[in-house]
């Protein structure tokens, strides 16, 4: 699944500097608001759904080669976090909806956890 399709279908706002979203593959998804869980449970190529908007999400996403981070409930990262994400090539997206809503929509699009 291409990231541009997810952005369009979920009406997500792209927070970081534009990258060609149609070239970014999303292979699976993961949801957690605990960095330690993400470190042990998320996989490369995943889209990560979280309420967190602080700078540590960029470090974890970059380390795990996560395709994009969807920040829910209109939580907004600070400017330093956006700058760091752009530098690290991490795509940050925003939605007014909560985690449960976003995950349901991703499921409807056919995205599944690899560990099923």
Secondary structure, DSSP 8 states (H G I E B T S, - for coil): -BHHHHHHHTT-EE-SS---GGG-B--EEEE-S-HHHHHHH--TTEEEEES--STHHHHHHHHHT-SEEEE-TT----HHHHHHHHHHT--EEE-SS-HHHHHHHHHHTT---TT-
